[in-house]
């Protein structure tokens, strides 16, 4: 693998004892197409070598530049969420447990994923593309003077949970001289599990589909990953295509949801599935998904079971069942008093300890 890092700039951070950088780097997608991504590298101040590395996969933000975590104010920070009381952010951003990782002498990297701050539609929930971005940013960090070692772990939440799941299913060439030691998946979103179970699968079966921004983005992101075989004409009405064209790059997920809901009320359906074309979509979901083969490193699944959120409990346990059937080393922790949005802060200490034990 040649040079990955394109450029870096040091940015301010309130994390004590840390140096933070916003970077741009080369990557590629599930089909091997060259891409570029941006992201953050945060490391302990001062010299060091062979430091543990952890790569963060963030949750749903958008399918365009409006959802770029590293472009938010003070991005090298502890996680802050849209739904928190007093929130002033339009997306969830930041990294759970960041201060403690730095205190423990880790290098932390956090990709934005391709399409968020770089050209093109973000391949939202295409687990393998997102996972490649979490690995290539580790290669980029290794080119910087931050002391990053060759061993790394991945942790992610929601969309990033599916990312973490796929990060232990990549090819040897993707890792190169790196060794992945484990992946912690918080409430993972894995397409081939979701389409088989109530929720996503049933939603895709009708001709008048409720205007859910996550589903809208899944379809747009999958079409971006497989443009040779998929078209938005297969799944969007003319109104839906108009909403996509006017909003994909400028609206984060929750604002997009409100726009879709109003359009649906006033103009009718925004999504409608061409059932003749749907087998090609199912094939694409599978090609981009995690849970395709036995992971090369242990997996920890962290479940938010207070109530069903964006990734229902059945999707999370379905992923566990799939990896168990593949012979993977997988364990889980249930958080019965946490919903989707409190899960990262509640579980990060156990995740960090679990990852540390894998080095």
C-alpha positions in Angstrom: 0.0 0.0 0.0 1.4 3.4 -1.0 1.1 6.7 0.9 -2.4 7.2 2.2 -2.2 10.5 4.0 -2.9 13.5 1.8 -2.7 16.4 4.3 -3.1 17.2 8.0 -3.6 20.3 10.1 -3.4 20.6 13.8 -6.6 21.8 15.5 -7.5 22.9 19.0 -9.0 20.4 21.4 -10.1 20.7 25.0 -9.0 17.1 25.7 -6.2 17.3 28.2 -2.7 16.1 27.2 -3.7 15.6 23.6 -2.8 16.9 20.1 -5.5 16.7 17.5 -5.4 16.8 13.7 -7.9 17.0 11.0 -6.7 15.0 8.0 -7.6 14.0 4.5 -6.5 10.6 3.1 -6.9 8.2 0.3 -9.3 5.3 0.6 -11.5 3.1 -1.6 -14.9 1.5 -1.5 -16.4 -2.0 -1.5 -15.8 -2.3 -5.2 -12.3 -1.0 -5.1 -13.1 2.4 -6.5 -10.7 5.1 -5.2 -12.1 7.6 -2.8 -11.0 10.2 -0.4 -12.1 10.6 3.2 -11.5 13.1 6.0 -11.3 12.5 9.7 -9.5 13.1 13.0 -6.3 11.8 14.6 -6.0 12.5 18.3 -2.9 11.4 20.2 -1.1 12.0 23.5 1.0 15.1 23.4 4.7 14.5 23.0 6.7 11.7 21.5 5.8 8.1 21.7 6.0 4.9 19.8 4.0 1.6 19.3 1.0 3.1 20.9 -2.3 1.3 20.9 -4.6 2.5 18.2 -8.4 2.6 18.2 -10.6 3.6 15.2 -14.0 5.0 15.9 -17.0 4.5 13.5 -19.6 7.2 14.0 -23.3 6.7 13.8 -25.8 8.1 11.3 -25.3 11.8 10.4 -26.2 12.3 6.7 -25.3 11.2 3.2 -23.5 14.5 2.3 -21.3 17.2 3.6 -23.9 18.5 6.1 -23.1 15.4 8.2 -19.3 15.7 8.5 -18.2 15.2 12.1 -14.7 16.7 11.7 -16.2 19.9 10.3 -18.3 20.5 13.5 -17.2 23.0 16.1 -14.5 21.5 18.5 -14.7 18.1 16.8 -12.0 16.4 18.9 -14.2 16.0 21.9 -16.3 13.6 24.0 -19.4 12.5 22.2 -22.3 14.9 22.0 -25.7 13.9 20.7 -28.5 15.7 18.9 -31.1 14.4 21.4 -29.3 15.5 24.6 -31.0 18.1 26.7 -29.5 21.5 25.8 -28.0 20.2 22.5 -26.9 22.8 20.0 -25.7 20.3 17.3 -27.6 19.0 14.3 -25.7 15.7 14.3 -24.1 13.3 16.8 -20.4 13.8 16.8 -17.3 13.4 19.0 -15.8 10.2 20.4 -17.0 8.4 23.5 -14.3 8.0 26.1 -11.8 10.1 24.3 -10.2 11.6 27.4 -9.6 8.2 29.0 -8.1 6.8 25.8 -5.6 9.7 25.7 -4.9 9.3 29.4 -4.1 5.6 28.7 -1.7 6.5 25.9 -3.8 5.4 22.9 -4.0 7.0 19.5 -7.6 7.6 18.5 -8.6 7.9 14.9 -12.1 8.9 13.7 -13.1 8.8 10.0 -15.9 10.9 8.6 -16.4 8.2 5.9 -16.3 8.9 2.2 -18.8 11.4 0.9 -19.0 13.3 4.2 -16.7 16.2 3.5 -15.4 14.7 0.3 -17.0 14.3 -3.2 -19.9 12.0 -3.9 -22.9 10.6 -2.1 -21.9 8.8 1.1 -22.4 5.0 0.9 -24.5 5.0 4.0 -24.7 1.6 5.8 -22.6 -0.1 3.1 -20.7 -1.7 6.0 -17.7 -2.8 4.0 -17.0 0.7 2.4 -17.4 2.3 5.8 -15.1 -0.3 7.4 -12.4 0.2 4.8 -12.4 3.9 5.8 -11.8 2.9 9.5 -8.8 0.9 8.5 -7.3 3.2 5.9 -7.3 6.1 8.4 -5.1 3.9 10.7 -2.7 3.6 7.8 -2.8 7.4 7.4 -2.1 7.9 11.1 0.9 5.6 10.8 2.4 8.2 8.4 2.2 10.9 11.1 4.5 11.6 14.0 2.0 10.4 16.6 3.5 7.1 17.7 0.7 4.9 16.2 1.6 1.2 16.4 0.5 -1.6 14.0 -2.1 -3.1 16.3 -5.5 -1.5 16.4 -9.1 -2.1 17.5 -12.3 -0.7 16.1 -15.4 0.4 17.9 -18.6 2.0 16.5 -22.2 2.8 17.2 -25.3 2.3 15.1 -24.2 2.8 11.5 -20.7 2.6 13.0 -21.6 -0.6 14.8 -22.1 -2.2 11.4 -18.9 -0.6 10.3 -17.0 -2.2 13.3 -18.6 -5.6 12.5 -17.3 -5.4 8.9 -13.9 -4.2 9.9 -13.0 -7.7 11.1 -14.2 -9.3 7.8 -12.0 -7.5 5.3 -9.2 -8.9 3.1 -5.6 -9.3 4.2 -4.6 -6.6 1.7 -6.9 -4.1 3.4 -5.0 -4.5 6.7 -1.5 -4.7 5.1 1.0 -4.4 7.9 -1.7 -3.8 10.5 -3.2 -6.3 12.9 -6.8 -5.8 14.0 -7.3 -7.1 17.5 -11.0 -6.8 18.0 -14.2 -4.9 17.2 -16.8 -3.6 19.6 -20.2 -3.0 17.9 -22.7 -0.8 19.7 -26.2 -1.5 18.5 -24.9 -2.5 15.0 -26.8 -1.9 11.8 -26.1 -4.8 9.4 -28.2 -4.7 6.2 -28.4 -8.4 5.5 -29.7 -9.0 9.0 -32.2 -6.1 8.8 -33.8 -7.2 5.5 -34.5 -10.6 6.8 -36.4 -9.4 9.9 -39.4 -7.2 10.7 -38.6 -3.5 10.2 -36.5 -2.8 7.2 -37.5 -5.9 5.3 -41.2 -5.3 5.7 -40.9 -1.6 5.0 -39.4 -2.3 1.6 -42.3 -4.6 0.6 -45.0 -2.0 -0.1 -45.7 0.6 -2.8 -46.5 3.4 -0.3 -43.6 3.4 2.1 -43.6 5.8 5.1 -41.0 8.6 4.6 -38.2 7.5 7.0 -35.0 9.4 6.5 -32.8 6.4 7.5 -34.4 4.1 4.9 -34.3 6.9 2.3 -30.5 7.3 3.0 -29.9 3.5 2.9 -31.4 3.4 -0.6 -29.4 6.4 -1.8 -26.2 5.2 -0.2 -26.5 1.7 -1.7 -27.2 3.1 -5.1 -24.0 5.2 -4.8 -22.0 2.1 -4.1 -23.4 0.0 -7.0 -24.2 2.6 -9.7 -23.8 0.0 -12.5 -26.8 -2.2 -11.3 -28.9 0.1 -9.2 -30.9 3.3 -10.0 -32.8 5.6 -7.7 -35.6 5.3 -10.3 -36.1 1.8 -8.9 -37.0 3.0 -5.4 -37.9 6.7 -5.4 -40.9 8.4 -6.8 -40.4 11.6 -8.9 -41.1 13.6 -5.7 -38.5 11.4 -3.8 -35.9 12.1 -6.5 -36.6 15.8 -6.3 -36.2 15.7 -2.5 -32.9 13.7 -2.9 -31.4 16.1 -5.5 -32.3 19.2 -3.5 -31.3 17.9 -0.1 -28.8 15.0 -0.1 -25.7 17.2 0.4 -27.1 20.0 2.6 -29.4 18.3 5.2 -28.4 16.1 8.1 -30.5 13.1 9.0 -33.1 14.6 11.3 -33.8 17.7 9.1 -34.0 15.5 6.1 -36.6 13.4 8.0 -38.8 16.5 8.6 -38.6 17.5 4.9 -39.5 14.0 3.8 -42.4 13.9 6.2 -43.9 17.2 5.1 -43.4 16.3 1.4 -45.2 13.0 2.0 -48.2 14.8 3.6 -48.5 17.3 0.8 -47.3 15.5 -2.3 -47.7 11.8 -1.6 -45.1 8.9 -1.5 -41.4 9.6 -1.8 -40.4 5.9 -2.0 -41.9 3.1 -4.1 -40.1 -0.2 -4.9 -40.0 -1.6 -8.4 -40.3 -5.3 -7.3 -38.8 -6.5 -10.6 -35.6 -4.7 -9.8 -35.5 -5.5 -6.1 -33.5 -8.7 -6.4 -30.6 -6.6 -7.6 -31.0 -4.4 -4.5 -31.0 -7.4 -2.2 -27.8 -8.6 -3.9 -26.2 -5.2 -3.3 -27.2 -5.1 0.3 -25.5 -8.5 0.8 -22.3 -7.5 -1.1 -21.8 -4.4 1.1 -22.8 -6.0 4.4 -21.1 -7.4 7.4 -21.9 -10.9 8.6 -20.6 -12.4 5.4 -17.8 -14.5 6.8 -16.1 -15.5 10.0 -14.4 -12.5 11.6 -10.6 -12.5 11.9 -10.7 -11.1 15.4 -13.1 -11.2 18.4 -16.3 -9.2 18.3 -18.2 -7.6 21.3 -21.8 -6.6 20.7 -23.3 -4.0 23.0 -27.1 -4.0 23.0 -29.4 -1.2 23.9 -32.6 -3.0 25.1 -34.5 -0.4 27.0 -36.8 -0.2 23.9 -36.4 -0.8 20.2 -34.7 2.2 18.6 -33.2 2.7 15.1 -31.6 -0.7 15.3 -34.2 -3.1 17.0 -32.9 -5.6 19.4 -33.8 -8.4 17.0 -31.4 -7.0 14.5 -28.6 -7.0 17.0 -29.3 -10.5 18.3 -29.7 -11.6 14.7 -26.2 -10.4 13.9 -24.9 -12.3 16.9 -26.7 -15.5 15.7 -25.2 -15.1 12.2 -21.6 -14.7 13.5 -22.1 -17.6 15.9 -23.2 -19.8 13.0 -20.1 -18.7 11.1 -17.9 -19.9 13.9 -16.8 -16.4 15.0 -15.6 -15.4 18.5 -18.5 -13.2 19.6 -19.8 -12.1 23.0 -22.3 -9.5 24.1 -23.3 -7.2 26.9 -26.9 -6.1 27.4 -27.8 -2.6 28.7 -31.4 -2.9 29.7 -31.6 0.7 31.0 -30.1 2.4 28.0 -31.7 3.5 24.7 -29.9 4.0 21.4 -28.6 7.4 22.3 -27.4 6.8 25.9 -25.6 3.6 25.0 -22.2 4.9 23.9 -21.6 6.9 27.1 -22.9 4.0 29.3 -20.9 1.3 27.7 -17.5 2.9 26.8 -15.7 1.9 29.9 -16.4 -1.8 29.4 -15.6 -1.5 25.7 -12.3 0.2 26.4 -11.3 -2.5 28.9 -12.4 -5.2 26.5 -10.4 -3.8 23.7 -7.3 -3.2 25.9 -7.3 -6.9 26.8 -7.0 -7.9 23.1 -3.7 -6.1 22.5 
